[in-house]
Amino acid sequence: MENVLFTYALRLGDDSLVLGQRLSEWCGHAPTIEVDLSLANVALDLVGQAQLFLGYAGEVEGKGRDADRLAFHRDVLAWTNCLMVEQPNGDFGRTIARQFLFSTWQKALFDKLALSKDARLAEIAAKAVKEVAYHADLAAEWVIRLGDGTEESRTRMIDGLDWHWRFVDELFQTDAVTDALVAEGVAVDPASLRPVFEARVAAVLAEAGLPEMKLPRPIVGGRKGHHSEHLGHMLAVMQHIPRTYPEAVW
Amino acid sequence: MNDARAIMAVLASVPDPEIPAVSLVDLGIVRDVLTDAEPARVLITPTYTGCPATAYIQLAVREALDAAGMQDVAIETRLSPPWTTAWITEDGREKLRAYGIDPPPASTALNSHPATCPRCGSKQTHEVSRFGSTPCKALWQCDSCREPFDRFKCH
Protein backbone atom coordinates (compact mmCIF):
# COMPACT_ATOMS: atom_id res chain seq x y z
CA MET A 1 0.00 0.00 0.00
CA GLU A 2 1.18 3.50 -0.79
CA ASN A 3 2.50 5.42 2.18
CA VAL A 4 0.21 8.44 1.85
CA LEU A 5 1.90 10.49 4.56
CA PHE A 6 5.25 10.06 2.82
CA THR A 7 3.72 11.17 -0.48
CA TYR A 8 2.04 14.19 1.11
CA ALA A 9 5.21 15.40 2.86
CA LEU A 10 7.13 14.79 -0.36
CA ARG A 11 4.72 16.97 -2.36
CA LEU A 12 5.06 19.81 0.13
CA GLY A 13 8.84 19.55 0.01
CA ASP A 14 8.99 19.23 -3.77
CA ASP A 15 6.87 22.35 -4.30
CA SER A 16 9.18 24.40 -2.09
CA LEU A 17 12.44 22.99 -3.43
CA VAL A 18 11.61 23.32 -7.13
CA LEU A 19 10.48 26.91 -6.72
CA GLY A 20 13.49 27.66 -4.51
CA GLN A 21 15.81 26.33 -7.21
CA ARG A 22 13.99 28.27 -9.95
CA LEU A 23 14.22 31.53 -7.99
CA SER A 24 17.92 30.92 -7.35
CA GLU A 25 18.45 31.13 -11.12
CA TRP A 26 17.72 34.86 -10.79
CA CYS A 27 20.68 35.38 -8.48
CA GLY A 28 22.96 37.92 -10.16
CA HIS A 29 20.48 38.52 -13.02
CA ALA A 30 17.58 40.40 -11.42
CA PRO A 31 16.66 43.87 -12.71
CA THR A 32 17.99 45.63 -9.59
CA ILE A 33 20.08 44.59 -6.60
CA GLU A 34 17.07 44.96 -4.29
CA VAL A 35 15.08 42.51 -6.39
CA ASP A 36 18.08 40.20 -6.59
CA LEU A 37 18.25 40.15 -2.78
CA SER A 38 14.52 39.58 -2.45
CA LEU A 39 14.33 36.67 -4.87
CA ALA A 40 17.44 35.03 -3.40
CA ASN A 41 16.08 35.33 0.14
CA VAL A 42 12.66 33.99 -0.83
CA ALA A 43 14.51 31.09 -2.47
CA LEU A 44 16.46 30.52 0.73
CA ASP A 45 13.26 30.32 2.80
CA LEU A 46 11.78 27.84 0.33
CA VAL A 47 14.85 25.62 0.34
CA GLY A 48 14.77 25.69 4.15
CA GLN A 49 11.14 24.57 4.14
CA ALA A 50 11.96 21.85 1.63
CA GLN A 51 14.69 20.54 3.91
CA LEU A 52 12.20 20.16 6.75
CA PHE A 53 9.43 18.57 4.67
CA LEU A 54 11.76 16.22 2.79
CA GLY A 55 13.56 15.30 6.01
CA TYR A 56 10.23 14.33 7.51
CA ALA A 57 9.20 12.44 4.36
CA GLY A 58 12.40 10.42 4.58
CA GLU A 59 11.75 9.56 8.23
CA VAL A 60 8.16 8.52 7.47
CA GLU A 61 9.33 6.35 4.58
CA GLY A 62 11.86 4.65 6.83
CA LYS A 63 14.19 3.51 4.07
CA GLY A 64 17.15 5.57 5.14
CA ARG A 65 16.66 8.40 2.64
CA ASP A 66 17.31 11.84 4.11
CA ALA A 67 16.42 15.25 2.65
CA ASP A 68 19.56 15.37 0.49
CA ARG A 69 18.99 11.89 -0.85
CA LEU A 70 15.42 12.79 -1.84
CA ALA A 71 16.49 16.10 -3.34
CA PHE A 72 19.49 14.97 -5.36
CA HIS A 73 19.01 11.30 -6.17
CA ARG A 74 15.47 11.15 -7.52
CA ASP A 75 14.64 11.14 -11.21
CA VAL A 76 12.12 13.49 -12.73
CA LEU A 77 9.24 10.99 -12.81
CA ALA A 78 9.44 10.60 -9.02
CA TRP A 79 8.96 14.34 -8.39
CA THR A 80 5.55 15.33 -7.08
CA ASN A 81 5.60 19.14 -7.25
CA CYS A 82 2.82 21.08 -8.94
CA LEU A 83 3.48 22.18 -12.52
CA MET A 84 3.41 25.92 -11.75
CA VAL A 85 6.65 25.93 -9.76
CA GLU A 86 8.72 24.18 -12.44
CA GLN A 87 7.87 26.71 -15.14
CA PRO A 88 10.86 28.61 -16.48
CA ASN A 89 11.33 32.05 -14.96
CA GLY A 90 10.60 33.94 -18.18
CA ASP A 91 10.82 37.67 -17.61
CA PHE A 92 10.40 39.38 -14.24
CA GLY A 93 6.65 39.75 -14.82
CA ARG A 94 6.21 36.02 -15.27
CA THR A 95 8.35 35.25 -12.22
CA ILE A 96 6.28 37.63 -10.10
CA ALA A 97 3.02 36.20 -11.45
CA ARG A 98 4.11 32.71 -10.38
CA GLN A 99 5.31 33.94 -6.99
CA PHE A 100 2.10 35.80 -6.33
CA LEU A 101 -0.15 32.86 -7.25
CA PHE A 102 1.97 30.24 -5.50
CA SER A 103 2.69 32.17 -2.29
CA THR A 104 -0.95 33.23 -1.96
CA TRP A 105 -1.94 29.56 -2.22
CA GLN A 106 0.85 28.38 0.07
CA LYS A 107 -0.07 30.97 2.70
CA ALA A 108 -3.68 29.71 2.75
CA LEU A 109 -2.43 26.12 2.88
CA PHE A 110 0.08 26.61 5.71
CA ASP A 111 -2.40 28.64 7.77
CA LYS A 112 -4.53 25.49 7.91
CA LEU A 113 -1.74 22.93 7.93
CA ALA A 114 -0.45 24.55 11.14
CA LEU A 115 -3.56 23.00 12.75
CA SER A 116 -2.84 19.49 11.39
CA LYS A 117 -3.17 16.52 13.75
CA ASP A 118 0.28 15.50 12.56
CA ALA A 119 2.52 17.38 14.99
CA ARG A 120 5.53 17.54 12.64
CA LEU A 121 3.60 18.90 9.66
CA ALA A 122 1.88 21.36 12.00
CA GLU A 123 5.12 22.73 13.45
CA ILE A 124 6.83 23.04 10.06
CA ALA A 125 3.80 24.86 8.64
CA ALA A 126 3.53 27.15 11.69
CA LYS A 127 7.17 28.10 11.25
CA ALA A 128 7.05 28.47 7.46
CA VAL A 129 3.80 30.42 7.25
CA LYS A 130 5.45 33.49 8.77
CA GLU A 131 7.98 33.51 5.95
CA VAL A 132 5.39 32.74 3.28
CA ALA A 133 3.20 35.64 4.42
CA TYR A 134 6.15 37.93 3.66
CA HIS A 135 6.63 36.31 0.22
CA ALA A 136 2.95 36.72 -0.62
CA ASP A 137 3.06 40.40 0.42
CA LEU A 138 6.20 41.07 -1.56
CA ALA A 139 4.78 39.45 -4.70
CA ALA A 140 1.42 41.24 -4.34
CA GLU A 141 3.21 44.59 -4.08
CA TRP A 142 5.05 43.86 -7.31
CA VAL A 143 1.88 42.75 -9.12
CA ILE A 144 0.35 46.10 -8.19
CA ARG A 145 3.47 48.06 -9.08
CA LEU A 146 3.86 46.40 -12.47
CA GLY A 147 0.13 46.25 -13.26
CA ASP A 148 -0.34 49.90 -12.29
CA GLY A 149 2.98 51.01 -13.79
CA THR A 150 3.88 51.71 -17.41
CA GLU A 151 2.22 50.28 -20.50
CA GLU A 152 5.23 47.96 -20.85
CA SER A 153 5.15 46.69 -17.25
CA ARG A 154 1.39 46.21 -17.40
CA THR A 155 1.63 44.20 -20.63
CA ARG A 156 4.34 41.99 -19.13
CA MET A 157 2.37 41.45 -15.92
CA ILE A 158 -0.70 40.39 -17.91
CA ASP A 159 1.44 38.07 -20.08
CA GLY A 160 3.00 36.56 -16.95
CA LEU A 161 -0.37 35.84 -15.38
CA ASP A 162 -1.71 34.47 -18.66
CA TRP A 163 1.18 31.99 -18.75
CA HIS A 164 0.30 30.65 -15.32
CA TRP A 165 -3.52 30.57 -15.21
CA ARG A 166 -3.63 27.03 -16.65
CA PHE A 167 -1.63 25.72 -13.68
CA VAL A 168 -3.91 27.17 -11.00
CA ASP A 169 -6.53 24.41 -10.92
CA GLU A 170 -3.93 21.78 -10.06
CA LEU A 171 -3.30 23.52 -6.72
CA PHE A 172 -6.82 22.67 -5.58
CA GLN A 173 -7.02 19.10 -6.89
CA THR A 174 -7.85 16.28 -4.53
CA ASP A 175 -6.89 12.66 -4.99
CA ALA A 176 -6.66 9.43 -2.97
CA VAL A 177 -3.67 10.78 -1.01
CA THR A 178 -5.31 14.00 0.12
CA ASP A 179 -8.68 12.27 0.66
CA ALA A 180 -7.15 9.69 3.02
CA LEU A 181 -5.20 12.27 5.02
CA VAL A 182 -8.00 14.85 5.13
CA ALA A 183 -10.19 12.17 6.72
CA GLU A 184 -7.57 11.76 9.45
CA GLY A 185 -7.22 15.50 10.02
CA VAL A 186 -3.61 15.39 8.80
CA ALA A 187 -3.84 17.05 5.39
CA VAL A 188 -5.66 20.21 4.36
CA ASP A 189 -8.46 19.69 1.85
CA PRO A 190 -7.02 21.47 -1.21
CA ALA A 191 -10.47 22.40 -2.48
CA SER A 192 -11.19 24.26 0.77
CA LEU A 193 -8.42 26.77 0.01
CA ARG A 194 -10.07 28.05 -3.13
CA PRO A 195 -12.35 30.79 -1.71
CA VAL A 196 -9.51 32.43 0.28
CA PHE A 197 -7.17 32.21 -2.71
CA GLU A 198 -9.66 33.63 -5.20
CA ALA A 199 -10.69 36.48 -2.92
CA ARG A 200 -7.07 37.56 -2.38
CA VAL A 201 -6.14 37.28 -6.05
CA ALA A 202 -9.21 39.24 -7.10
CA ALA A 203 -8.46 42.00 -4.58
CA VAL A 204 -4.83 42.41 -5.71
CA LEU A 205 -5.72 42.32 -9.42
CA ALA A 206 -8.37 44.98 -8.83
CA GLU A 207 -5.88 47.20 -7.02
CA ALA A 208 -3.39 46.68 -9.83
CA GLY A 209 -6.03 47.59 -12.42
CA LEU A 210 -5.51 44.23 -14.10
CA PRO A 211 -8.18 42.10 -15.78
CA GLU A 212 -9.90 39.43 -13.68
CA MET A 213 -8.49 35.94 -13.47
CA LYS A 214 -9.65 33.71 -16.28
CA LEU A 215 -8.81 30.05 -16.02
CA PRO A 216 -8.41 28.16 -19.29
CA ARG A 217 -8.52 24.38 -19.55
CA PRO A 218 -6.33 23.22 -16.67
CA ILE A 219 -3.13 21.27 -17.14
CA VAL A 220 -2.45 18.83 -14.31
CA GLY A 221 -0.31 15.81 -13.54
CA GLY A 222 2.60 17.09 -11.46
CA ARG A 223 1.47 15.25 -8.32
CA LYS A 224 1.66 11.98 -10.26
CA GLY A 225 5.04 12.71 -11.80
CA HIS A 226 3.73 13.86 -15.19
CA HIS A 227 5.86 16.93 -15.63
CA SER A 228 6.59 19.46 -18.33
CA GLU A 229 9.85 19.16 -20.22
CA HIS A 230 11.30 21.98 -18.11
CA LEU A 231 11.66 20.08 -14.84
CA GLY A 232 14.17 17.53 -16.13
CA HIS A 233 16.48 20.26 -17.38
CA MET A 234 16.25 22.06 -14.05
CA LEU A 235 17.01 18.90 -12.09
CA ALA A 236 20.00 18.15 -14.29
CA VAL A 237 21.58 21.42 -13.19
CA MET A 238 20.52 20.99 -9.58
CA GLN A 239 21.57 17.37 -9.21
CA HIS A 240 24.67 16.93 -11.30
CA ILE A 241 27.28 17.61 -8.61
CA PRO A 242 25.85 15.22 -5.95
CA ARG A 243 25.30 12.60 -8.67
CA THR A 244 28.81 12.95 -9.99
CA TYR A 245 30.27 12.63 -6.49
CA PRO A 246 27.59 10.60 -4.65
CA GLU A 247 29.76 9.82 -1.63
CA ALA A 248 30.99 13.38 -1.13
CA VAL A 249 30.37 14.94 2.28
CA TRP A 250 30.98 18.45 3.60
CA MET B 1 25.17 17.61 37.00
CA ASN B 2 25.71 20.92 35.24
CA ASP B 3 24.03 23.96 36.68
CA ALA B 4 21.50 25.60 34.32
CA ARG B 5 22.80 29.05 35.12
CA ALA B 6 26.37 28.06 34.36
CA ILE B 7 25.29 26.61 31.02
CA MET B 8 23.30 29.74 30.20
CA ALA B 9 26.32 31.89 31.03
CA VAL B 10 28.36 29.95 28.46
CA LEU B 11 25.64 30.37 25.84
CA ALA B 12 25.41 34.09 26.54
CA SER B 13 29.02 34.35 25.41
CA VAL B 14 28.36 32.81 21.98
CA PRO B 15 27.88 35.55 19.38
CA ASP B 16 25.43 35.20 16.49
CA PRO B 17 27.55 34.38 13.41
CA GLU B 18 25.82 36.96 11.18
CA ILE B 19 25.36 39.72 13.77
CA PRO B 20 28.25 39.25 16.23
CA ALA B 21 27.16 42.23 18.34
CA VAL B 22 24.46 40.08 19.92
CA SER B 23 24.58 36.65 21.52
CA LEU B 24 22.40 33.64 20.80
CA VAL B 25 20.66 34.29 24.12
CA ASP B 26 20.00 37.94 23.19
CA LEU B 27 18.35 36.84 19.94
CA GLY B 28 16.09 34.29 21.62
CA ILE B 29 17.69 31.42 19.69
CA VAL B 30 18.47 29.64 22.94
CA ARG B 31 15.02 28.65 24.19
CA ASP B 32 15.79 26.82 27.39
CA VAL B 33 18.28 24.80 29.36
CA LEU B 34 16.83 21.64 30.89
CA THR B 35 18.66 20.07 33.78
CA ASP B 36 15.86 17.88 35.16
CA ALA B 37 17.42 14.76 33.65
CA GLU B 38 20.83 13.55 32.53
CA PRO B 39 22.21 14.69 30.23
CA ALA B 40 21.36 18.37 30.55
CA ARG B 41 19.92 19.71 27.30
CA VAL B 42 20.16 23.04 25.54
CA LEU B 43 17.13 23.81 23.36
CA ILE B 44 17.78 26.02 20.38
CA THR B 45 15.47 27.15 17.58
CA PRO B 46 16.24 28.39 14.06
CA THR B 47 15.27 31.96 13.16
CA TYR B 48 14.33 31.39 9.51
CA THR B 49 13.94 27.87 8.07
CA GLY B 50 16.60 28.48 5.44
CA CYS B 51 18.98 30.61 7.47
CA PRO B 52 22.47 29.38 6.53
CA ALA B 53 23.71 30.33 10.00
CA THR B 54 21.66 27.58 11.66
CA ALA B 55 24.20 24.79 11.12
CA TYR B 56 27.03 27.09 12.17
CA ILE B 57 25.16 28.07 15.32
CA GLN B 58 24.89 24.41 16.39
CA LEU B 59 28.60 24.04 15.89
CA ALA B 60 29.42 27.23 17.79
CA VAL B 61 27.26 26.13 20.73
CA ARG B 62 28.95 22.72 20.75
CA GLU B 63 32.41 24.29 20.72
CA ALA B 64 31.55 26.74 23.51
CA LEU B 65 30.10 24.01 25.72
CA ASP B 66 33.08 21.73 25.07
CA ALA B 67 35.53 24.53 25.84
CA ALA B 68 33.74 25.09 29.15
CA GLY B 69 34.13 21.42 30.04
CA MET B 70 30.47 20.67 29.36
CA GLN B 71 30.97 17.89 26.82
CA ASP B 72 28.06 15.96 28.34
CA VAL B 73 25.49 18.69 27.67
CA ALA B 74 23.27 17.81 24.68
CA ILE B 75 21.87 20.19 22.07
CA GLU B 76 18.34 19.81 20.72
CA THR B 77 16.70 21.78 17.93
CA ARG B 78 13.05 22.74 18.36
CA LEU B 79 10.81 24.23 15.66
CA SER B 80 7.82 24.80 17.89
CA PRO B 81 6.81 27.33 19.00
CA PRO B 82 8.27 29.17 15.99
CA TRP B 83 10.90 31.81 16.65
CA THR B 84 9.66 35.38 16.84
CA THR B 85 11.43 38.71 17.15
CA ALA B 86 9.38 39.25 20.32
CA TRP B 87 11.94 36.92 21.97
CA ILE B 88 14.85 39.28 21.39
CA THR B 89 15.81 40.56 24.82
CA GLU B 90 15.69 44.22 25.79
CA ASP B 91 19.45 44.06 26.14
CA GLY B 92 19.67 42.51 22.67
CA ARG B 93 17.58 45.32 21.17
CA GLU B 94 19.92 47.93 22.62
CA LYS B 95 22.97 46.09 21.28
CA LEU B 96 21.40 45.91 17.81
CA ARG B 97 20.69 49.64 17.86
CA ALA B 98 24.24 50.42 18.95
CA TYR B 99 25.50 48.18 16.14
CA GLY B 100 23.52 50.21 13.57
CA ILE B 101 20.51 47.92 13.12
CA ASP B 102 17.02 49.19 13.93
CA PRO B 103 15.65 46.54 16.29
CA PRO B 104 12.10 45.20 15.99
CA PRO B 105 9.66 46.51 18.59
CA ALA B 106 8.76 43.99 21.28
CA SER B 107 5.09 44.85 21.01
CA THR B 108 4.14 44.07 17.41
CA ALA B 109 4.74 41.54 14.68
CA LEU B 110 3.81 44.05 11.98
CA ASN B 111 6.31 45.64 9.62
CA SER B 112 3.97 48.45 8.66
CA HIS B 113 5.16 51.06 11.15
CA PRO B 114 8.09 53.32 10.19
CA ALA B 115 11.59 52.36 11.26
CA THR B 116 13.71 54.56 13.50
CA CYS B 117 17.14 55.54 12.23
CA PRO B 118 19.64 53.88 14.57
CA ARG B 119 22.16 56.67 13.94
CA CYS B 120 20.20 59.90 14.38
CA GLY B 121 16.93 58.64 15.89
CA SER B 122 14.76 60.15 13.15
CA LYS B 123 11.47 58.46 12.33
CA GLN B 124 11.52 60.02 8.84
CA THR B 125 12.65 56.87 7.07
CA HIS B 126 11.67 54.75 4.08
CA GLU B 127 12.14 51.18 2.95
CA VAL B 128 14.68 50.65 0.17
CA SER B 129 14.50 46.88 -0.11
CA ARG B 130 12.28 44.29 1.54
CA PHE B 131 15.32 42.10 2.10
CA GLY B 132 18.81 43.02 3.24
CA SER B 133 22.09 41.26 3.86
CA THR B 134 20.43 38.37 5.76
CA PRO B 135 16.92 36.86 5.71
CA CYS B 136 16.05 38.59 8.97
CA LYS B 137 16.76 42.15 7.79
CA ALA B 138 15.33 44.73 5.39
CA LEU B 139 17.20 47.73 3.98
CA TRP B 140 15.96 51.19 4.92
CA GLN B 141 17.20 54.74 4.53
CA CYS B 142 16.93 57.73 6.83
CA ASP B 143 15.38 60.84 5.24
CA SER B 144 16.97 63.11 7.87
CA CYS B 145 20.65 62.06 7.92
CA ARG B 146 20.43 60.15 4.59
CA GLU B 147 22.25 57.10 5.99
CA PRO B 148 21.09 53.72 4.79
CA PHE B 149 20.58 51.19 7.58
CA ASP B 150 19.45 47.63 8.22
CA ARG B 151 16.18 47.05 9.95
CA PHE B 152 15.53 43.81 11.77
CA LYS B 153 12.24 42.57 10.28
CA CYS B 154 9.38 41.90 12.67
CA HIS B 155 8.76 38.19 12.52
Interface residues (C-beta under 8 A of the other chain):
Chain A: G20 I33 E34 L37 S38 A40 N41 V42 L44 D45 L46 V47 G48 Q49 Q51 L52 A119 A122 E123 I124 A126 K127 A128 K130 E131 Y134 L138 E141
Chain B: P46 Y48 T49 G50 C51 P52 L79 S80 P81 P82 W83 T84 V128 S129 R130 F131 G132 P135 L139 K153 H155
